[in-house]
Amino acid sequence: MIEPAQNDSSMSNREQASGTGSSYAREDTDAERPAVPQASQRPVRSSARRRRDAWLLLLALLVGSATIVALSGGLRQHSPQTQEGQAGQASLPHAQTQAATPATGTFHEYPLPQPNDGLMRLVIDHQGRLWFGEMQRNFLAVFDPRTHAFQQWTPPDGKYGIMGIQVAPDDTIWFAEQYANYIGHYFPATERYQLYHLPWFTVPDPGTPGKTLVLPVAPNDLALDARGNVWFTEMNAGALGRLDTHNGLIQSYPLADKKDAQALAPYGVTVDQQGMVWFTEMGGRHLGRLDPVTGGIRLYALPGQSAASMEIASDAHGTVWATTFTANVLLRLDPRTGTFTLYDVPTVGGSGAGGLYDLVITPDNNVWVTVSADSAIARLDVSTRRFTSYRIPTASSLPIGIVAGANHTLWFTEAGSDKIGMMQA
């Protein structure tokens, strides 16, 4: 029996052991395994000089401690939906997307109190406040647009690894501390934390025969279901996790034969309106779906060759959307037919090196994405297959996370310029 976590005044809680998921359906896999480098303790810190190379900074932020596999392939896996290309390549068939239309939006940018923050995802609460992690400062932070004030807290046992973050219906904050290997729950009204520690596991050390590495499961992204449960990707362990917020029990759903270092490298996660859990694969070959009732897992192989997929969302019609970092393509999956539609996201400068990271679907069913290396955010008109691109005023701003706010506003993090940005189209 796993003990539920306790919320006490010392801000520490009992450690949670991971349970075993239900039986699951999977695709056959080849025997190829990725290399397993030594994981570092914290993400690479940037400097003013390094920021001249925006692309390298973005890579450093994305892989953080480079938990096991960064932006390269995992296992070669085969799905009945499509045939895959050769391993090691990172491209997808080109879509027939219309050229991007440059547009000018109304921007406001709010610098953080200090430089070198390491901003990633962000969420908006019911008061309109923006919550986010500062990986290079080891902060959980909030920005209030009404007062333009920032507040910052150091999470207990933090190791510079706040990645996924979600706001609950009661405006409490859930976050994944990837390097410290726990799920955190923050209560703003009382400034208390509740921690749910995750297990560690061992893998062979490829650099030293006969030795092993002890690694965190590395929670990366979070999603809340209709019952208030927290779903998260275990990036190192190749699994999905579920935290029952009513009793503190944690259950793990392996995505391969055994818990092996990043067999699938699950990255982003979302829950659709039917309660299905969808995830992306950083290794670049599939989108996946978990049925929480049966524990069954279905993999949808990307058309063509691999491309590292990042964030994922489901719209009001049940269509699944996902970004790709290496292919600069927005993916659309129809779960009823298992077919993909691909949308090339043109860059305003024409370099082609956009690097899609986050996305948000607005109430009018527009799909917005951050085009990180192009310092832009873009909107897809699905009916015309046309993107409208909005360049952020600050050069090399590296937008990462994006959320929709009130009055047709979009909020985003600027990892390259240490700002919170807002745009009205």
N, C-alpha and C positions, 0 to 999 in steps of 0.2 A: 504494500500500500504506500503510495507516495504522499508525503505530508504536504498539505497546502502551505503556501507562503504566508507569513504573518506580517502585519504592518505594525512595527513598533517604533518607539521614539529614537532608537539608535540608528534608524534608517538601514538596517540590515535584516535579511530574511533567511529562512531556511532554504537550503539548496534543493532544487528540483531535479530529480532523476528523470531521464527521458523514457517514456513508455514505448511500446511496440505498436505500430499501426496495424490496421486491418489488412487482410490479404489483398493483393493488388495485381492488376493485369499489367504486363510490361512487354516491351519489344525485345527481341533477341539482340545481343550486343556482341561486337568483336572483342578480341582480347587486348587490343591496344590500350595502354594506360599513359596518361600524361606524366611528365616529370613532376616531382614534388620538391620545390625549393624550400629552404628554411624560411619560415614565416618570421617577420620582424615584429617588434613590439608596438610600433605606432607608424602612422603614415609618414611618407617623406615630407619634410617641411620645405615650403617654397621660400623664395626670396625675391626682392625686386629685380635682381638680375635674371633669375630664372623665368620671371614672367614674360620676358621678351619672347620666349618660346611658349606660346599659349598651348599648343598641342601637347607638349610634354607635360605641362602642368596638369592639363585635363586628364591625361593618362595616369599621372601619379595620384590624383584624387580618386579616380575610378577604382583603381586596384588597391589603393590604400596600402595595407601591409602585404598586398599581393598574395592573398591568403593561400591559394595553391595554384590555380590556373588563372592567368590574367585574361587578355583578350585573344586567346588562342583556343584551339579545339579541345574537346573532351573525347569521349568514346565515340567511335563511329557506330551509329545505330541506324536501323532500317525500319521504315514504316510502310504499311501498305498504301498510304496515300500517294506518295511520290517517290521517285528515285533520287538519291543524293549524289553530289559531285565528289571529287577527290578530296581527301582530307587535307587540311592545312591551308586551303584557299578561303578567302573571306569575301565572297561576292554573291550577289543574287541577280537573276535576270532583270534587265532594265524594264521598268514600267513605262507606259506611254503617257506620262504626266506632262501637262502643259508647263511651259516655262513659268518661273516665279514672277509675280508682279510686285515690284518694289512699292512700298507704301510708307507713309509717314504717320506714326501714331503720336499721341501725347504721352511723353515719358516723364517720370520722376524717379530719381535714384537717391537712396539714403545710405551714406557711408556708415559702416560699423565703427565703433569707438576705437578700434585698433586694426592694424594690417595683419595679413597672413592668417586668415581665419579658417579657410578650408570649408566653404559652404557646400552643402549638397541639397538634399530634398527639403521641402517645407510644406506646412499645412496651415490652414486658416480655421480659427475657432469661431464660435457663434457670436463673439463680440467683435469679430473682424481683425483679431490679432494674429500675427504671423509667427509660427513656432518653427525652429530649425536647430540643427546641431552645428557646432563649429569644431570640426575634426582636429584642426591644428591648434586650437586653443583649449580643447577639452571642456567645452561649454555646451550646455543646453540653454537656448536663448529664445527671447520673444521680442517682437517689434510691434509697437502700437501705432498704427497710422494716424490716429487722432492726435497724439501728443508728439509723435516722431521720436519716442524714447525707446531705448533698448534696455532689456534686463538680461543678465547672464548668470548662470549657476554652474558649478562644477558637480557633475553627478557622482554619487558614491562609487568608489572603486573604478572610476572611469579610466579608460586607456586610449583616449583620443579616437574613439571609434563609433560615434553616433552616426548611424546610416539611416535606416528606415524610421519614419515617424508618422504617427496618426493621432487624430483628436477624437475622443470618444463623445457620445451624445451628451455626457455631463460635463464636457469641456476639460476633462482630465487628459493627460498626454501620455501616450504609449511610444516607446522608442526602443530600437535595437542597438545595443552596444556591442559592435562586432568583435572588437579586440578583447574586451573584458568578458565576452561570451555570456551576456545575459539579456533578458527582456526587462525593460524598466517601465514603471508606471509612476508618473509624477502628478501630484495633487497641488495645483497652483494655490488654492485657497489656504492650505496649511503649509505649503512648501515641504511636503513630505514625499518620500520615495518608497516604493515597494519593488523589490528586485526578485526576479525569477531566474536563477542561475541555470545554465545549460551544461550538458556533459561535455567532456573532452574525449578524444579517441586517439589511437596510435596508428601510424602508417610507417612503412619502411622508409628509411632515410636513403635516398638515391646517391647522396654524396659519400656515405660511409656504409659500406656493406656490413650487414649484421646489426646495425643500429636502427633505432626507430625515432620518429618524431612524435611528440604529443601536441595535438592541435585542437583548437576550439572548433565547434561545429560552425561558428561564425554566422550568426543571424544577420541577414542583410536588409531585406525589405519586409514591410508589415502590411497587413490588411485586416479589417474587422468585419466579421460576418453579422447577420441580422440578430444573432443571439448574444452578441458582444464578445465572442471568442476572438482571440488574436491568432492569425495565421502568419507564418514567417518562413522565409527560405533559409535553409541551412547550407550556406554556400560551400563550405568545406566538406560537409558530410554527404552531399548529394541527396538531400531529403527535404521534405516539407515538415514544419512543426506546427502544432496547434496548442495554444494555451487556453484552457478552460478558465475563464476569469471568475467563475462562480465558486470553484473549489481549488484553484491553483494547480490542477493536474496538467502535465505536459505530455503530449503524445507525438511520436515521430513517425513519419510515413516515408520510408526509403523509396527512392526512385529507380533503384537498380537492384541486382541480385543481393548485394551486401553493402554495408556502409563502407564505401571506399572513397578515397579522396577525390571529390569532384567528378564522379562518374558523369554527371550531367551539369554540374555547376549552376544550380538554380539561382536566379538573380532577382527579378521582379515578381510581384505577386498581386493578384486582385481577386475579389469575390464577385461573381455576377448576380443578377437578380434572382436566379434560381438556386443560389447557394453553392454553385460549382466554384472550385478554387482553380484559378489559372496561373501559370507561371512561365517565365522566360528562362532561357538557357544561355548563360554567358559563353559556353562552348560553341554555340552558334548553329545548331542543327534542328532544333525543335521549339515549338510552343507546346505546353503540356496542360492537361486538365485532370484534377483529382475530384472524384465524387466522394464527399465526406460520409455519405450514408453507407456505401459499399466498400470504400477504400480503393476502388478501381482507378487506375491511372491510364490515360490515353495520351499518346504522343502524336503530334501533328508535324511531320517532317517539312521543313521549309523547302520551297521549290529551288532547284538548282543547287548551289553550293552554300557553304556555311557563312554566317554573318552573326557576330555577337549581338544578341538581342538584350535590351536593357529593361525598360519599364513597360507596363501592360495595363490596359483598362478595358472595361466592357461598357458599351453604350446602352441606351434604353431599349434597343431592339435585340439585344443579346449578341451583337457583333463584337468581336474581340479585336483590339488594336494594340500594336506593339512597335516600339522603336528599335532600330538597329544602329549600333555605334560605328561599326566598321564599314557597312555597306551604304550608309546614308539613305536608307529606304524605310518608309513607314509601311508596316504590314497590316493588312486587314484580313481576318479569318472569319468565314461564315461557318459556325459550328454545325449547322444542319447538313451542310454538304462536304465539309472538310476542305474547302477550296480557299486559296489565298488570292488576294489582290495586292499588288505591289505599287507603291507610289514613290517615285524618285523625288527627293526633296532638293530642288536646285539651290545653289548658293548664289548670293547676290554678286559676290566677287568672281564667280565662275571657276573657283579653284576645285570644287567638287569635294573638298575635305570638310564636310559639315559636322559630322559626328552627332547624330541624334541621341538625346538622352531621355528627357522626361516628356510626358504628354498629359493633356487634360482635355476632357470632352465637356463642352459648355452646354448649358440648358437648351440652346438653339441647335444643338447637335453638330457644331463645328468642332473639328479636331485641331488642337494647337500643340506644337512641339517646340522644344528648345533645340536650336541648331548651334551647338556649342562653339565649335571652332570658327564659325562664321559670325559670331557675336550677334545672333538674330533669333527672333522667335517667328514662327510661320504658322499660318492658318490654312487648312485644307478645305476647299469647297468640294465635297464629295460628288455633287452632281456634275460639275464641270471638270473635275480632276485637276483643278488649278490651285496652286499655292499662292498666297499673298505673304510676302516677307517683310518684316519690320526690323530694321537694323537698330540696335541699341546704341545710344549716343556715345557711350564709353567704348573706346577701341579695346580689343582683347578682353572683353568683359566675361567671356566664357559662361553663358547662362546654363544652369543645370536643372534645378527643380522649378516647377511651374504649377500654380493653382489659380482657380477662378474665384474672384471676389464679387462683391456687390457692384451694381451700376456698371456692368460690362467691363470691369477691370480685370487685368491679369497681373499676378504677382510672381516674381521669379528671383532666384538667387544668382548672383554674379560671382562665380568662384575666382575669376581672374582679377577683379577690381574690388573685392570685399565690400559689396553693396547689396542691399535689397532693392529690387527694381519694381516699378509699377508702370503699366501701359494701358491706355484707353484707345481703342482703335477708332 
